[in-house]
Amino acid sequence: MADKSHNYELAFHIMPNLEESRIGEIKLELESLITSKGAVISYSRVPEKTRLSYLVKDQRNAFFGYIHFTLPNPEESLAEVNEHLRRHGDILRYIILKTPSDLQKGRDMLKQLKMKERAERKPKVAPKAPVTEEEKKKLDEQLEDIIEKL
């Protein structure tokens, strides 16, 4: 059975009371953990201090960063990464999301383009003008004639 690679994003908040050098070390630690599982990192954002929308472990601020990576064997590797992140004392909160592959993104874009082309090809129906009183009377008379014939 061939290995299928999947794209993922790891987003994380780091404790705000740490030194800048420690923040960089944690990011490098996370990157080396991910690459040790056979992942290829495509993008990594340096954590920046942000204000949180609500308190997380009694903290109002945190350093937020994320890492985009491709992982060949996600079943076993993600469990180990998840366990490491869960036990890490300096990480307030994290989430690992599966993101669409480049092939899937291309398919979705093609689908959207086709839908747009179909919508443009549909004949445009002109809006009907409001029915005047005279037309209403005519229609009522025609309707009465039809009812009488029944």
Rosetta constraint file for C-alpha pairs under 8 A:
AtomPair CA 3 CA 72 HARMONIC 6.06 0.50
AtomPair CA 3 CA 73 HARMONIC 6.59 0.50
AtomPair CA 4 CA 72 HARMONIC 5.71 0.50
AtomPair CA 4 CA 73 HARMONIC 7.15 0.50
AtomPair CA 5 CA 70 HARMONIC 6.18 0.50
AtomPair CA 5 CA 71 HARMONIC 5.26 0.50
AtomPair CA 5 CA 72 HARMONIC 4.01 0.50
AtomPair CA 5 CA 73 HARMONIC 6.82 0.50
AtomPair CA 5 CA 74 HARMONIC 7.73 0.50
AtomPair CA 6 CA 70 HARMONIC 5.46 0.50
AtomPair CA 6 CA 71 HARMONIC 5.44 0.50
AtomPair CA 6 CA 72 HARMONIC 6.44 0.50
AtomPair CA 6 CA 74 HARMONIC 7.25 0.50
AtomPair CA 6 CA 98 HARMONIC 7.28 0.50
AtomPair CA 6 CA 99 HARMONIC 7.75 0.50
AtomPair CA 6 CA 100 HARMONIC 7.95 0.50
AtomPair CA 6 CA 101 HARMONIC 6.85 0.50
AtomPair CA 7 CA 68 HARMONIC 7.34 0.50
AtomPair CA 7 CA 69 HARMONIC 5.82 0.50
AtomPair CA 7 CA 70 HARMONIC 4.42 0.50
AtomPair CA 7 CA 71 HARMONIC 6.47 0.50
AtomPair CA 7 CA 98 HARMONIC 5.93 0.50
AtomPair CA 7 CA 99 HARMONIC 5.29 0.50
AtomPair CA 7 CA 100 HARMONIC 6.49 0.50
AtomPair CA 7 CA 101 HARMONIC 5.98 0.50
AtomPair CA 8 CA 68 HARMONIC 5.83 0.50
AtomPair CA 8 CA 69 HARMONIC 5.42 0.50
AtomPair CA 8 CA 70 HARMONIC 6.11 0.50
AtomPair CA 8 CA 71 HARMONIC 7.43 0.50
AtomPair CA 8 CA 96 HARMONIC 6.71 0.50
AtomPair CA 8 CA 97 HARMONIC 5.46 0.50
AtomPair CA 8 CA 98 HARMONIC 4.41 0.50
AtomPair CA 8 CA 99 HARMONIC 5.25 0.50
AtomPair CA 9 CA 66 HARMONIC 6.83 0.50
AtomPair CA 9 CA 67 HARMONIC 5.61 0.50
AtomPair CA 9 CA 68 HARMONIC 4.48 0.50
AtomPair CA 9 CA 69 HARMONIC 6.34 0.50
AtomPair CA 9 CA 96 HARMONIC 5.62 0.50
AtomPair CA 9 CA 97 HARMONIC 5.16 0.50
AtomPair CA 9 CA 98 HARMONIC 6.46 0.50
AtomPair CA 9 CA 99 HARMONIC 6.78 0.50
AtomPair CA 10 CA 66 HARMONIC 5.40 0.50
AtomPair CA 10 CA 67 HARMONIC 5.17 0.50
AtomPair CA 10 CA 68 HARMONIC 6.52 0.50
AtomPair CA 10 CA 94 HARMONIC 7.07 0.50
AtomPair CA 10 CA 95 HARMONIC 5.81 0.50
AtomPair CA 10 CA 96 HARMONIC 4.49 0.50
AtomPair CA 10 CA 97 HARMONIC 6.49 0.50
AtomPair CA 11 CA 64 HARMONIC 7.45 0.50
AtomPair CA 11 CA 65 HARMONIC 5.95 0.50
AtomPair CA 11 CA 66 HARMONIC 4.21 0.50
AtomPair CA 11 CA 67 HARMONIC 6.58 0.50
AtomPair CA 11 CA 94 HARMONIC 5.55 0.50
AtomPair CA 11 CA 95 HARMONIC 5.44 0.50
AtomPair CA 11 CA 96 HARMONIC 6.52 0.50
AtomPair CA 12 CA 64 HARMONIC 5.81 0.50
AtomPair CA 12 CA 65 HARMONIC 5.63 0.50
AtomPair CA 12 CA 66 HARMONIC 6.11 0.50
AtomPair CA 12 CA 91 HARMONIC 7.03 0.50
AtomPair CA 12 CA 92 HARMONIC 7.57 0.50
AtomPair CA 12 CA 93 HARMONIC 5.77 0.50
AtomPair CA 12 CA 94 HARMONIC 4.12 0.50
AtomPair CA 12 CA 95 HARMONIC 6.52 0.50
AtomPair CA 13 CA 62 HARMONIC 5.67 0.50
AtomPair CA 13 CA 63 HARMONIC 5.35 0.50
AtomPair CA 13 CA 64 HARMONIC 4.60 0.50
AtomPair CA 13 CA 65 HARMONIC 6.67 0.50
AtomPair CA 13 CA 91 HARMONIC 5.87 0.50
AtomPair CA 13 CA 92 HARMONIC 5.39 0.50
AtomPair CA 13 CA 93 HARMONIC 5.31 0.50
AtomPair CA 13 CA 94 HARMONIC 6.26 0.50
AtomPair CA 14 CA 23 HARMONIC 7.43 0.50
AtomPair CA 14 CA 62 HARMONIC 5.53 0.50
AtomPair CA 14 CA 63 HARMONIC 4.91 0.50
AtomPair CA 14 CA 64 HARMONIC 6.47 0.50
AtomPair CA 14 CA 90 HARMONIC 5.79 0.50
AtomPair CA 14 CA 91 HARMONIC 4.46 0.50
AtomPair CA 14 CA 92 HARMONIC 5.44 0.50
AtomPair CA 14 CA 93 HARMONIC 7.40 0.50
AtomPair CA 15 CA 59 HARMONIC 7.82 0.50
AtomPair CA 15 CA 61 HARMONIC 7.82 0.50
AtomPair CA 15 CA 62 HARMONIC 5.38 0.50
AtomPair CA 15 CA 63 HARMONIC 6.56 0.50
AtomPair CA 15 CA 90 HARMONIC 5.48 0.50
AtomPair CA 15 CA 91 HARMONIC 6.04 0.50
AtomPair CA 15 CA 92 HARMONIC 5.91 0.50
AtomPair CA 16 CA 49 HARMONIC 7.20 0.50
AtomPair CA 16 CA 59 HARMONIC 7.72 0.50
AtomPair CA 16 CA 61 HARMONIC 5.87 0.50
AtomPair CA 16 CA 62 HARMONIC 4.49 0.50
AtomPair CA 16 CA 63 HARMONIC 5.92 0.50
AtomPair CA 18 CA 22 HARMONIC 6.31 0.50
AtomPair CA 18 CA 23 HARMONIC 6.76 0.50
AtomPair CA 19 CA 23 HARMONIC 6.50 0.50
AtomPair CA 20 CA 24 HARMONIC 6.53 0.50
AtomPair CA 21 CA 25 HARMONIC 6.32 0.50
AtomPair CA 22 CA 26 HARMONIC 6.20 0.50
AtomPair CA 23 CA 27 HARMONIC 6.37 0.50
AtomPair CA 23 CA 47 HARMONIC 7.24 0.50
AtomPair CA 23 CA 63 HARMONIC 7.85 0.50
AtomPair CA 24 CA 28 HARMONIC 6.24 0.50
AtomPair CA 24 CA 46 HARMONIC 7.59 0.50
AtomPair CA 24 CA 47 HARMONIC 7.82 0.50
AtomPair CA 25 CA 29 HARMONIC 6.01 0.50
AtomPair CA 26 CA 30 HARMONIC 6.17 0.50
AtomPair CA 27 CA 31 HARMONIC 6.23 0.50
AtomPair CA 27 CA 46 HARMONIC 7.50 0.50
AtomPair CA 27 CA 47 HARMONIC 7.64 0.50
AtomPair CA 28 CA 32 HARMONIC 6.10 0.50
AtomPair CA 29 CA 33 HARMONIC 6.10 0.50
AtomPair CA 30 CA 34 HARMONIC 6.20 0.50
AtomPair CA 31 CA 35 HARMONIC 6.15 0.50
AtomPair CA 31 CA 41 HARMONIC 7.67 0.50
AtomPair CA 31 CA 67 HARMONIC 7.72 0.50
AtomPair CA 32 CA 36 HARMONIC 5.90 0.50
AtomPair CA 33 CA 37 HARMONIC 6.77 0.50
AtomPair CA 33 CA 81 HARMONIC 7.14 0.50
AtomPair CA 34 CA 38 HARMONIC 7.11 0.50
AtomPair CA 34 CA 39 HARMONIC 5.80 0.50
AtomPair CA 34 CA 81 HARMONIC 6.99 0.50
AtomPair CA 35 CA 39 HARMONIC 4.64 0.50
AtomPair CA 35 CA 40 HARMONIC 6.16 0.50
AtomPair CA 35 CA 41 HARMONIC 7.24 0.50
AtomPair CA 37 CA 71 HARMONIC 7.82 0.50
AtomPair CA 37 CA 77 HARMONIC 5.83 0.50
AtomPair CA 38 CA 71 HARMONIC 6.48 0.50
AtomPair CA 38 CA 72 HARMONIC 6.81 0.50
AtomPair CA 38 CA 73 HARMONIC 7.95 0.50
AtomPair CA 39 CA 69 HARMONIC 6.24 0.50
AtomPair CA 39 CA 70 HARMONIC 5.37 0.50
AtomPair CA 39 CA 71 HARMONIC 4.41 0.50
AtomPair CA 39 CA 72 HARMONIC 6.68 0.50
AtomPair CA 40 CA 69 HARMONIC 5.42 0.50
AtomPair CA 40 CA 70 HARMONIC 5.21 0.50
AtomPair CA 40 CA 71 HARMONIC 6.67 0.50
AtomPair CA 41 CA 67 HARMONIC 7.12 0.50
AtomPair CA 41 CA 68 HARMONIC 5.90 0.50
AtomPair CA 41 CA 69 HARMONIC 4.15 0.50
AtomPair CA 41 CA 70 HARMONIC 6.45 0.50
AtomPair CA 42 CA 67 HARMONIC 7.84 0.50
AtomPair CA 42 CA 68 HARMONIC 5.57 0.50
AtomPair CA 42 CA 69 HARMONIC 5.35 0.50
AtomPair CA 42 CA 70 HARMONIC 7.40 0.50
AtomPair CA 43 CA 67 HARMONIC 5.83 0.50
AtomPair CA 43 CA 68 HARMONIC 5.03 0.50
AtomPair CA 43 CA 69 HARMONIC 7.02 0.50
AtomPair CA 44 CA 65 HARMONIC 7.76 0.50
AtomPair CA 44 CA 66 HARMONIC 5.95 0.50
AtomPair CA 44 CA 67 HARMONIC 4.32 0.50
AtomPair CA 44 CA 68 HARMONIC 6.18 0.50
AtomPair CA 45 CA 65 HARMONIC 5.47 0.50
AtomPair CA 45 CA 66 HARMONIC 5.42 0.50
AtomPair CA 45 CA 67 HARMONIC 6.34 0.50
AtomPair CA 46 CA 65 HARMONIC 5.73 0.50
AtomPair CA 46 CA 66 HARMONIC 7.60 0.50
AtomPair CA 47 CA 63 HARMONIC 5.28 0.50
AtomPair CA 47 CA 64 HARMONIC 4.74 0.50
AtomPair CA 47 CA 65 HARMONIC 3.97 0.50
AtomPair CA 47 CA 66 HARMONIC 7.38 0.50
AtomPair CA 48 CA 63 HARMONIC 4.92 0.50
AtomPair CA 48 CA 64 HARMONIC 5.34 0.50
AtomPair CA 48 CA 65 HARMONIC 6.60 0.50
AtomPair CA 49 CA 61 HARMONIC 6.90 0.50
AtomPair CA 49 CA 62 HARMONIC 5.54 0.50
AtomPair CA 49 CA 63 HARMONIC 4.16 0.50
AtomPair CA 49 CA 64 HARMONIC 6.25 0.50
AtomPair CA 50 CA 61 HARMONIC 5.66 0.50
AtomPair CA 50 CA 62 HARMONIC 5.60 0.50
AtomPair CA 50 CA 63 HARMONIC 5.99 0.50
AtomPair CA 50 CA 64 HARMONIC 6.59 0.50
AtomPair CA 51 CA 60 HARMONIC 6.10 0.50
AtomPair CA 51 CA 61 HARMONIC 4.42 0.50
AtomPair CA 51 CA 62 HARMONIC 6.55 0.50
AtomPair CA 52 CA 56 HARMONIC 7.82 0.50
AtomPair CA 52 CA 59 HARMONIC 7.99 0.50
AtomPair CA 52 CA 60 HARMONIC 5.41 0.50
AtomPair CA 52 CA 61 HARMONIC 5.29 0.50
AtomPair CA 52 CA 62 HARMONIC 6.86 0.50
AtomPair CA 53 CA 60 HARMONIC 7.71 0.50
AtomPair CA 54 CA 60 HARMONIC 6.68 0.50
AtomPair CA 55 CA 59 HARMONIC 5.30 0.50
AtomPair CA 55 CA 60 HARMONIC 5.23 0.50
AtomPair CA 56 CA 60 HARMONIC 6.94 0.50
AtomPair CA 56 CA 92 HARMONIC 7.00 0.50
AtomPair CA 56 CA 93 HARMONIC 7.89 0.50
AtomPair CA 57 CA 92 HARMONIC 7.03 0.50
AtomPair CA 62 CA 92 HARMONIC 7.86 0.50
AtomPair CA 73 CA 77 HARMONIC 6.30 0.50
AtomPair CA 74 CA 78 HARMONIC 5.37 0.50
AtomPair CA 75 CA 79 HARMONIC 6.76 0.50
AtomPair CA 76 CA 80 HARMONIC 6.69 0.50
AtomPair CA 77 CA 81 HARMONIC 6.31 0.50
AtomPair CA 78 CA 82 HARMONIC 5.86 0.50
AtomPair CA 79 CA 83 HARMONIC 6.13 0.50
AtomPair CA 80 CA 84 HARMONIC 6.24 0.50
AtomPair CA 81 CA 85 HARMONIC 6.20 0.50
AtomPair CA 82 CA 86 HARMONIC 6.06 0.50
AtomPair CA 83 CA 87 HARMONIC 6.33 0.50
AtomPair CA 84 CA 88 HARMONIC 6.17 0.50
AtomPair CA 85 CA 91 HARMONIC 7.15 0.50
AtomPair CA 85 CA 94 HARMONIC 7.54 0.50
AtomPair CA 100 CA 104 HARMONIC 5.83 0.50
AtomPair CA 100 CA 105 HARMONIC 6.28 0.50
AtomPair CA 101 CA 105 HARMONIC 6.21 0.50
AtomPair CA 102 CA 106 HARMONIC 6.18 0.50
AtomPair CA 103 CA 107 HARMONIC 6.29 0.50
AtomPair CA 104 CA 108 HARMONIC 6.14 0.50
AtomPair CA 105 CA 109 HARMONIC 6.21 0.50
AtomPair CA 106 CA 110 HARMONIC 6.23 0.50
AtomPair CA 107 CA 111 HARMONIC 6.17 0.50
AtomPair CA 108 CA 112 HARMONIC 6.25 0.50
AtomPair CA 109 CA 113 HARMONIC 6.21 0.50
AtomPair CA 110 CA 114 HARMONIC 6.17 0.50
AtomPair CA 111 CA 115 HARMONIC 6.25 0.50
AtomPair CA 112 CA 116 HARMONIC 6.19 0.50
AtomPair CA 113 CA 117 HARMONIC 6.18 0.50
AtomPair CA 114 CA 118 HARMONIC 6.18 0.50
AtomPair CA 115 CA 119 HARMONIC 6.21 0.50
AtomPair CA 116 CA 120 HARMONIC 6.26 0.50
AtomPair CA 117 CA 121 HARMONIC 6.20 0.50
AtomPair CA 118 CA 122 HARMONIC 6.39 0.50
AtomPair CA 131 CA 135 HARMONIC 6.21 0.50
AtomPair CA 131 CA 136 HARMONIC 6.70 0.50
AtomPair CA 132 CA 136 HARMONIC 6.31 0.50
AtomPair CA 133 CA 137 HARMONIC 6.28 0.50
AtomPair CA 134 CA 138 HARMONIC 6.35 0.50
AtomPair CA 135 CA 139 HARMONIC 6.17 0.50
AtomPair CA 136 CA 140 HARMONIC 6.15 0.50
AtomPair CA 137 CA 141 HARMONIC 6.23 0.50
AtomPair CA 138 CA 142 HARMONIC 6.27 0.50
AtomPair CA 139 CA 143 HARMONIC 6.08 0.50
AtomPair CA 140 CA 144 HARMONIC 6.16 0.50
AtomPair CA 141 CA 145 HARMONIC 6.23 0.50
AtomPair CA 142 CA 146 HARMONIC 6.31 0.50
AtomPair CA 143 CA 147 HARMONIC 6.24 0.50
AtomPair CA 144 CA 148 HARMONIC 6.14 0.50
AtomPair CA 145 CA 149 HARMONIC 6.38 0.50
AtomPair CA 146 CA 150 HARMONIC 6.65 0.50
